[in-house]
């Protein structure tokens, strides 16, 4: 039975720095971290996993395939 989404992952060249940005600017907490991966959690329990990226980012336009944004309430 589907109950909802548990978390979404974002690849970043600086996972710790990005996790801290969510803490400092949006009131998230660092819920868990391991091997360079960070789970940040909102006050309502929604989580993001921030993982280390590999390689250079390819140029992208807004409507190229893939996730384009995350809406935060």
C-alpha positions in Angstrom: 0.0 0.0 0.0 1.3 3.4 -1.0 1.5 5.8 1.9 3.5 8.7 0.5 7.1 9.7 -0.4 9.8 9.1 2.2 12.5 11.2 0.7 14.0 12.6 -2.5 17.7 12.5 -3.4 19.7 15.5 -4.7 23.3 15.0 -6.0 25.6 17.8 -5.1 29.3 18.5 -5.5 29.3 19.7 -1.8 26.7 17.7 0.1 27.7 18.9 3.6 27.6 22.6 2.5 24.2 22.1 0.8 22.8 20.2 3.9 23.9 23.1 6.1 22.3 25.6 3.7 18.9 23.9 4.3 19.6 24.0 8.1 20.7 27.6 8.2 18.1 29.0 5.8 15.0 26.8 6.0 15.0 25.4 9.5 15.7 21.8 8.5 17.7 19.5 10.7 20.5 17.1 9.7 18.7 13.9 10.6 21.3 11.3 9.6 24.6 11.2 7.6 26.9 8.5 6.4 29.8 8.3 3.9 29.3 11.8 2.6 25.5 11.5 2.3 23.2 13.7 4.4 19.5 13.4 5.2 17.9 16.7 6.1 14.5 16.8 7.6 11.8 19.5 7.7 9.7 20.1 10.8 6.8 18.2 9.3 9.0 15.1 8.7 9.7 15.4 4.9 13.3 14.5 4.1 15.8 15.2 1.4 18.9 13.0 0.9 21.9 14.9 -0.4 24.4 12.7 -2.1 27.9 13.4 -3.5 27.7 14.1 -7.3 30.3 12.6 -9.7 31.6 14.4 -12.8 30.7 17.7 -14.4 27.1 18.7 -14.8 25.9 18.7 -18.4 24.2 21.9 -19.7 20.4 21.8 -19.2 17.4 23.8 -20.2 14.3 24.1 -18.0 12.3 21.6 -19.9 15.0 18.9 -20.4 14.0 15.5 -18.8 14.5 15.2 -15.1 13.4 16.9 -11.9 13.2 20.7 -12.4 12.4 21.9 -8.9 11.2 21.0 -5.4 8.3 23.0 -4.0 8.7 23.8 -0.3 5.6 24.9 1.7 
